[in-house]
Amino acid sequence: MIESIDTSLIDWSRAQFALTAMYHWLFVPLTLGLGVIQAIMETIYYRTGNEAWKRYAQFWMKLFGINFAIGVATGLILEFEFGTNWSNYSWFVGDIFGAPLAIEGIVAFFMEATFIAVMYFGWDKVSKRFHLASTWLTIAGATLSALWILIANAWMQYPAGMSFNPDTVRNEMFDFWAVALSPVALNKFLHTVLSGWIVGSLFVVGVSCWYLLRNRDRAFALASIRVGALFGLVASVLVAWTGDGSAYQVAQKQPMKLAAMEGLYEGGEGVGLVAVGLLNPEKTSYQDDRNPFLFEVQIPKFLSLLAERDADAYVPGIVNLIEGGYTTREGAIALSAEEKIARGKLAIQALADYRKAVKAKDAEAAGRYKATLEEHFPYFGYGYVKDPADLVPPVGLTFYSFHIMVILGGFFILLFILALVWERRGKIAGSRWLQYVCLCSIPLGYIAGQAGWIVAEVGRQPWAIQDILPTGAAISRLDPASVQTTFFLFLLLFTILLIAEVRIMVKAIQKGPEAEPNV
């Protein structure tokens, strides 16, 4: 089955999905963060009756709307690609993966669509209280939309609450709450949404500093910096906390991803965390003896503490995970990649034999083959893997993405503290260097978010579903040329949309908030 698939089809299908996802993620985080900030400003207006806060909220609401509209388009295309490019995946786990997406469309998206009209067109037409509720419900809808999508993605990282039905050759959900409330799903939701809040905060603070650099709309800019910096600081501290939780979940559920994140080839007890390091480009395989780093600075024993909550705990590296033989945290001896591949092939063969036995109405044989399948199903996906080396994700891309994300997270905490303190002391209006730093930091929030998704998705390769379905077995049977064509069409379309959004938002920012009415 897999041998006949053109590898270029796999590469182009992955590239097209990555392109769509990365463009989509340029719009989503600003929606999540800017939405809450505008709602906070409207809440201040509701509580104080100060009309200035109403104008501030309306300005950021305008930018929110521009970003929201274009983000919806890329999101719809992303969901359709599961059916067009990944039909085997959709067939194999559609009953599970489709449930969160259906809830997202029926509940969250309709919630947004219902209240966003009131939020934009209900000023002075409905009561202040109802309008405020509509604003918060719109943001809640956007956040719930992210929740269900992230639950679906988390299930791909940690497939829980499912069982395999050999009669339909599909995975079926038997515990919805195990899917929705898995520790990976909850942590991924919090970490991802909080990262969106940081993007929104950086955007508000950066744009406000642009006004200060132009010496205009100072009252609006200072008020926005006050709200944005405080909100961003809270989000940045919380994202550090959820980041620790994410690393722990990765260590427990996806140890190969953790090893790639740290460039860890040989594990051990009391392993240190790489704070800064430069990988050796000549080390292209886990099988060679070259040093993985040209240089590195480690925090002693911190990776063991992060991964196992024990500074002296054993953490396996890439070589250990491939060769096996070490003692797992459960006290068992870890299987080698070769052993997992062998068991996976047994599971695949048992499935084929079971279906033949059922067709022949041989109940006794069908029972034996089904028992063999159930015994080895945890390694089902390994049966499609040809070479143990294929189980190692791109180490360089995963390592650098992870460390860029972490370094930027620390920078954001310092930046928001500085902006908040300078604003409180009345210094930020005269600190042009800080204004420039805040303005230039807007893209860094997007870079950190994209880096996080690279770690999450590239770091779990070759799996579409961890340990159960590799990407090579998940794709649709398409002509690689057609996927190439649509890749470049999407690239052109998304780039045009992005340029259009930036131009529209720049014009809105240049126009600024509405002038204070003369009394």
N, C-alpha and C positions, 0 to 999 in steps of 0.2 A: 504493500500500500504506500508506505512512505518513500520507498526507493524510487518510485516513478514520478515523484513530484520534483519539479524544477526548483532548485534552491533559490534561483533569482526571484521566483514567485513569492517565496517566503520572505526574502529580504525586502522586496518592493511592497508587499502587503504590510509588513511591519513599519516600513518607512512612511507609507501613506497614513496609517493609523497614528503614528507618532506625530506626523505633521499636523493632522487635524487636532489631536489632543493638545499639542503645545500651543497652537494658535488659540484654541478654545480657552486655555488657561491664561491667556493674556487678558481676557475679559472677565472671567469668573471672580478672581480675587478682589478686583476693584469693586465689583458689584457687592460682594459680601462686606467689605470694609467700609466703603463709602456709604452704603445703605444704613449701617448702624450709626455712623457719625451724623448723617443728616437727621436721623430719627432722634438722636440725643439733642441736637440743636432745636428741633421742633418741640421737644419735651421742655427745654429751657424756656422757649417762647410761651408754651402753654402755662407753665408755672409762674412766670414773671409778668407775662403780658407785654414784654418789651418787643416792639415791632421790629427792632433791628435783628433779633434772632430769627424772626420769620423770614426776613430777606436773606439772611445767611443760609438758612435751611433750604430756601427755594433755589439759591444759586447752586449748591452742591447737588440738589435734587435734579437739576437740569443736566449736569454732567453724568449723574447716575443713570438717567434715562437714555442718554446717547450710548453709553457703554452697555447697558442692559439689552437694548434692542439688537445690537450687532452680535452680542454674545449668544443670543438665542439661536441665531442662524448656524453658527459653528457647532453648537451642541446637538442640534437636530441631525446634522450630517454625521456626527460622531456615532450616534446611536444606530443610524441606518447601516453604517459600515459593518456592524456585527452580523447583519444578514447578508450583505453583499460579499464581503471579503473573508468573513470568518464563519461560514455557514456550518462547518463541522463542529465548531465550538458551540454555536447557537443550538444545534441539534443535541449535542451531548449534555449540555447543562442548562438549556433554555428554560426548563421548568423552575430552576432555582434562580438563575441570574436574571430572568425576566421579571420575577416578582417585585424586587425593589424598584426596577425601572418603571414598571406599571404603576406602582404606588406613587412614585415621583411624578409621573405624568398626570395621574388622576387627581391626586390630592394637592401636592405642592405647587405644580405649575398652574393649576386652575385657581388655587388660592392667590398666587401672585397676580394672575390675570384679572381676578375679580377686584382686588383692592388697589391695584396700581392705577386704575382709572380714577378712583376717588382721590388717591394721593396727588395726582397731577391736576385734575380738573375740579376737585371739590373745595378748593380754597374759597372761603366766603359763601359757599353754597350749602355746606353742612356745618354742624357745630364744630368748634375747636376740638372737643373731646373725640368726636367720631372721626375727624380727619386724622388726629394723632394716632388713634387706634388703627386706622387704615394704613398709615405709614409703617407702624410697627408690624402689622400683619403681613404687609408686602415683604418686609425684610425677613420675617419669620418664614414666609413661603419660600423665599430664595434660599434660606439656610436649610429648610427641610428638604428642598430639592437637592442640595449638596449632600445632605445626610444619606438619602436613599441611594444616590449614585456612589457615594463612598462606601456604603455597606456592600454594594455589588462588587466594587473593586477589592474591598477587604476580603470578601469571600474567595476571590481568585488567589489572594495571598495565603489564605488559611481556610480551606474548604471544610466548613463545619455544618452540622445539622442535615446531612445528606446520606443517602444510600444508593447503591447502584442496582438498577433493575436489568438483569441480563436478557429479559424477554423483549424489552424495548430498546436496549442498548443506550439507556439514558440514565443520568443521575436524577434522583427525585428527592425533594425536600420532605423530611419527616419532622423537623423541628424548626419552625419559622423563627422563634425567638433565639435559638442558637445561632442562626444566621445574622439576625438583626442586632443582637446584643453580644456578639463575640468580643473578646478583649481587643482583638486587632481592629474591628470595626469601630468601636467606641473611641479608641485612641487615635485612629486615622481621621475620624470625623473632627475631633477636637483640634488636632494638630493642623489639619488642612484649613479649617475655618479660621483658626487663630492666625495662620499665615496670611490669609486674605485680609484680616483686620489690620495686619501690619502694612500690607500694600496700600490699603485705604488711608491709613494714618500718614504714611510717607508721602502719599499723593497730596493730601490736604496740607500738611506742613510745608512741603516743597512748593506747591502752587502759591500758598500764602506768602512764603519768602520771596517769590517772584514779584508779588505786589509790593513788598517792602523794598526790594531792589529798585523798583520803578517809582517808589515814593508815592504810592496811590492806595486808596482804600485801606488805610492803616488800621482803623478800628476793626474792620472786617477781618483783616489779615491776622491781627494779634489775637482776636477772639478765636479764630479758627485754629491757630497754632496752639492755643491753650487747650482746646478740646482734643485736637488731633494728637498732640504730644502725650497728653495724659492717657488717652485711649491706647495709643501705640505702645507706651511703656507697659501698661497692664498686659496687653496682648503679647509683647515680647517676652516678659517674664513667664507668662503662662505657656508660651510656645516652647520655652526652654524646658519646662516641666514635662510637657507632653512629648517633647523630643526624647527625653530620657525614657519615658514609657514606650515610645516607638522603638528605640534601640533595644530595650529589654524584650519586647515582643518579637523583634527580628531575631534576636539571639535564641529565643525559645523555639520559634516556628520556622525560621529560614537561616540556619547557621552559615550556609554558603554565601548568602548575601552579606552577612556581617563580616565574614572573612574578606570579601572583596572590598567592602567599605573601608577596611583597615589595612588592606594589602598584606594580610596575614597568611603566610604560606605554611609555616610550621607553628602549631599552637603549643600550649603548655599551661602550666599553673602560674597564677599571679602575672598575667599578661598585661603589659602596659598599653596605654592608648596613645596613638600617634597624634600629637598636637600639630606639628608641622612636618612635612616630609616631601621628598622628591623621589618618585619611583624610578627605578632603573629601566630605561627603554629597551635594553638588551635582553631583559628577562621576559620572554614571550610564552613560556610554558611553565606549568607547575613541576614539570619533570626535570628541568635543568637546575644546576646548583648555584646559579648566579645569585648574588645578594639582591633582594627585591627593591632595596632603597639605595639611592646615591647618598642621601643623608636623611636623618629623621631625628625629631625631638619627641621623646615620649614622656607621658605622665605615668610613673611606675604603678603597676597593678590596677590601673583605672579601668581597662577594658574588662578584666575579670569582674570587677565590682559592678560595672555597668551591665554586663551580660548575665551575671548570676547572683548579684547582690552579695558577693563574697570575694574579697580582695585576693584570696588564694585559690579561687576556683579554676578548674580546667576549662580552657576555651579552645576548641579545635580550629585548625587552620585549613587552608584549601587542600594541602597534601593529606592531612589527616582525614578529611571528609571523603576524599577520593579513595584512599587506601583502607579506611576503617580500622578496626582493631582496638580502638580506645574505649574506655568505659564511659557510657553516657550518664547523664544526670539521674536516669532511672535505675542505673546499676547494670544495664545490659551491655553487651559488647557490640559496638557499632558495626554494621555491615559495610563492606566495601562497595564502591560503585559497580564493580563487576557483578557482585552478588545481587545487588538491587536490579540490575539490568536482566540478569538471569531469572529472577523471580517475576519481573515484569513480563518477560516473554512467556513464562508459565501461565500468568494470568490471562494474557491475550489469547494464547492457545486454548486455555480452558474455556474461555468465552466462546471461541469458534466451535469447540467440541460440544459444548453445552447446547448450542443452537442446533447443531446437527442431530444431537440425541433427541431433542424436543421434537424436531421435524420428523424423526424416525419413530417417535412415540416410545422411546426407550427410557422409562422413568428412572430405572436404577442407575443407568449411566449418566443421565442428566443430573441426578443428585450428587454423584461423585464429582463431576466436573464443576458443578456449582459450588461445592465445598472447597475445591481447589481454588476457584476464582475468588471466593470470599477470603480465603487465607492469604492470598498474594495480592489482593486488589490495592492495598496501600502503596504498592510499587508498580501499579498498572502503567503509569506514564513512562517509567524507565524502560519498558519493553520496546519503545519506539526510539530509544537513544542508541546510536551506533557506536559512539566512542565516549569513554568516560570524560575525555577532555571537553566534550560538548556541554558538560554539566557545570563548567566554570564560566561565570559571566564575564563580560569585559571589565577587567580589574581596574585599569587606568581610568576609564570613564566613571565608574562607580566610586572609586576612591576620591578623585578630585572633586566630583559633584558633591559628595558628602562633606568634605572638608570646607569647600566654598560655602555651602549652606550653613555650617556651624560657625565659621568665622563671621559671616555676615549677620547671623543671629546675635552674636556678641556685640558687633558694631551697632546694630539697631538699638540695643538697650542703652549703650553709651550715648548715642545720638539723641534719643528721646529724653534722656535725663538732662543732657546739656541744653536742649531746646526748651525744656520745661523750666529749668532753673534760670536760664537767661531771660525767659519771658516773664517769670515771676519777679525778677529783679529789675525789669525794665531795660535790659541791655540788648535784647535781640534785635530791636529796631535799628540799632547803630552798629551791629556786628555783621558787616558785609561778608566776612569770611564764612561765618556760620550760615548765613543766608544762602551762599553759594553751595556750601556743603549739603545743606538740606535739599536744595533744588536738584543738585546732581545725584542725590541718593534715591530719587524716585525710581530709576531703572533697577537699582540694586534689589528692591523688593521682588520685582519680577524675576530677576536672575536667581535669587534664593529659592523662589517657588518652583521655577523650572528645574533647578538642581535637585530639589527634593523629589520631584516626580521622576527624574532620571534615576535617582537612587532606588526608588520604589519599583520602577518597571524594568529598567535595564539590569538592576541587581538581582532580579529573580529569574532572569533568562537561564535556561531555554524554556521556561514554563509559561504557558498561558494560564494554567491552573496548577498551583504548586503540587508537584509529585504525581499528578493525575493525567495531565494533558500537555504535551509540549507544543510549541507554536507550529512546528512542522506538521502536526496531526490536526491542527485546529483550523487551517485555512480552507478557503473554497477552491475548487478546481477551476481556475481562470487562466486566461492567456496572460502571461507576464507583460506583454506589450500593452494590454488594455489597462492593467494596473499602473504601469508607467505613465500612460497617457493621462489617466485621471489624477495621478499624483501631481503632475505639472499643471493640470487645469485647476486643481484645488490650491496649489501654491500660488498661482496667479490670482485666483478669486479671493483667497484669504488675505493676500498682500494688498489687493485693492481695497478690501473692506477695512483693513487695519489703517491704511493711509487715509481713507475717507474718515474714519473715526478720529484719528489724530488731528486732522485738519478741522473737523467740526468742533472738537473739544478745544483746540487752540483758539479758534475764533470766539467761542463762548467765554474762555478765560480772558482773552484780550478785552472783550466787552465788559466783563466784570459783573458784580452784583448790581441789582437795581439801586439807583441813587435814592438816598433818603428823602422822602417827600417833604416839601416845605410846609410848615405848619403856620 
